[in-house]
Amino acid sequence: MSTPKERPFVALIGALLFLAGAAFTALFAAAAVWLLVTDGDPPAWGIFAVTVPVGAVGFWLVRISRVPLGEVLNI
């Protein structure tokens, strides 16, 4: 039986999606808190429903690429 091989290109795409999802989720959370505190318009929760799955798909791509997340993100 052969050993599973790493897929660095899939890991790169996954890392970019993961970072984008994490960054957009953090920005949306900050904007939502600001809007709720200042009695502004209610935040568009649909955006949050899109940003979290983007990060989750990125994390999943890194997992199936068989490359460690820390190595992909160069930590």
Residue pairs with C-beta under 8 A, 6 or more apart in sequence:
4 66
5 66
6 65
6 66
6 67
7 64
7 65
7 66
7 67
8 65
8 67
10 61
10 64
10 65
11 61
11 62
11 65
11 67
11 72
12 72
13 58
13 61
14 57
14 58
14 59
14 60
14 61
14 62
14 63
14 64
14 65
14 72
15 58
15 62
15 69
15 72
15 73
16 58
17 54
17 55
17 57
17 58
17 61
18 55
18 58
18 59
18 61
18 62
18 69
18 73
19 58
19 73
20 54
20 55
20 58
21 51
21 52
21 53
21 54
21 55
21 56
21 57
21 58
22 55
24 47
24 51
24 54
25 48
25 51
25 52
25 55
28 43
28 47
28 48
28 51
29 48
31 43
32 43
32 48
34 40
35 41
35 42
35 43
36 42
36 43
59 69
62 69
62 72
63 69
65 72
